[in-house]
Amino acid sequence: MSSSSSTKAGKGKSRASTAISRSRRAGVQFPVSRISHLIKYGNYAERVSSSAPVYLSAVLEYLSAEVLELAGNVAKENHKARILPQHIVHAMRNDRELFTLLENVIIADASLLPNNDEDFLPEEEKGEGKGSASEEL
């Protein structure tokens, strides 16, 4: 007897093959099929290649991992166990490349003060912070 006795006359597989998702085939965690569906039915283009959602999934996964890593470092510096929206904003503002990519993004509940330009402040607010309390008395 030959060693291929587990197959039917040497043709095909003996057991049913299991379904492998496109995310697993691509080696990414983000859902390739869901992104494919959103691209196709979002009316972005008439035709979408099969590799476009795979590439977009990989890019989104990389950006998410980068932001979460930097925000986790900020949370650890603040002695917190959870990543808060403030940590994400702080991480985005401290990284030059992420800041240029996400400079117009507003994160809800971040409660960080925006960078106000002094040219737009009223005249009485411009000089308030420069003097000390002992000079006013």
Salt bridges, closest charged atoms under 4 A:
GLU123 OE2 - LYS126 NZ 3.56
